[in-house]
Amino acid sequence: MKAEVASYGSWRSPITTDLITARTIGLRQIALCGENIYWSELRPLESGRNVIVRQGANGETQDITPTGFNVRTRVHEYGL
C-alpha cells in the first residue's frame, strides 16, 4: 500500500459517518406500564423510521408500530 500525503482534514478514510451511524439504533422515551416496558426506537436502516417497541415480562420484544408506519412527528420541521 502506497502512502499518500494530504492536507490536514482532507484525507480519504474508509470510515464514514454512514458506516458509524447506519447500524446505531436510538432508544427514546422509555415508559413502564405494568410488567411491560415501552420505548421509541430510531432505526437508521429503515430510512430513519421511528417505532414503538414493547418488551413483555417474558423478555420478548414486539414492534407495536406496523411495518411501513413511522411514529415520528414532523410538526416542528421547517418546510419540505
C-alpha positions in Angstrom: 0.0 0.0 0.0 1.5 3.3 -1.1 1.3 6.2 1.4 -0.5 9.3 0.2 0.2 12.8 1.6 -2.9 15.1 2.1 -3.6 18.4 3.8 -4.9 18.3 7.3 -8.6 17.2 7.3 -8.7 16.4 3.6 -7.6 12.8 3.7 -9.9 10.0 2.5 -10.9 7.4 5.0 -12.9 4.2 4.7 -14.6 5.1 8.0 -17.6 7.3 7.1 -20.4 8.8 9.2 -22.8 6.5 7.4 -20.7 3.5 8.4 -20.7 4.6 12.0 -24.4 5.6 12.4 -26.2 3.3 10.0 -26.4 0.4 12.4 -26.9 2.5 15.6 -30.4 2.2 17.0 -31.5 5.1 19.1 -33.7 4.5 22.2 -36.0 7.2 23.5 -39.0 7.8 25.8 -38.8 4.7 27.9 -42.0 4.0 29.8 -43.2 1.3 32.2 -46.8 0.0 32.2 -47.4 -2.9 34.5 -44.9 -5.6 33.6 -44.3 -4.2 30.1 -41.6 -1.8 29.0 -42.2 0.5 26.1 -39.8 2.7 24.1 -39.4 4.6 20.9 -36.7 3.2 18.7 -35.0 5.1 15.8 -34.0 2.7 13.0 -31.5 4.2 10.5 -31.5 1.1 8.3 -35.3 1.6 7.8 -34.8 5.2 6.4 -34.8 6.7 9.9 -38.2 5.2 10.8 -39.3 5.5 14.5 -41.3 2.7 16.0 -42.8 1.9 19.4 -41.5 -1.3 20.9 -42.8 -3.3 23.8 -40.9 -5.8 26.0 -43.1 -8.1 28.0 -42.5 -9.8 31.3 -41.2 -12.9 29.5 -38.4 -10.8 27.9 -39.8 -10.9 24.3 -39.8 -7.7 22.3 -42.5 -6.8 19.8 -42.9 -3.9 17.4 -46.2 -2.1 18.2 -45.9 0.2 15.2 -47.0 -1.7 12.0 -44.4 -2.1 9.2 -44.4 0.9 6.9 -45.6 3.4 9.5 -43.5 5.9 11.4 -44.4 7.4 14.8 -42.2 10.5 14.3 -43.9 13.8 14.1 -42.9 16.5 11.6 -44.7 19.3 13.3 -41.6 21.2 14.3 -39.8 20.9 10.9 -39.4 23.9 8.6 -40.6 23.5 5.1 -40.3 20.3 3.0 
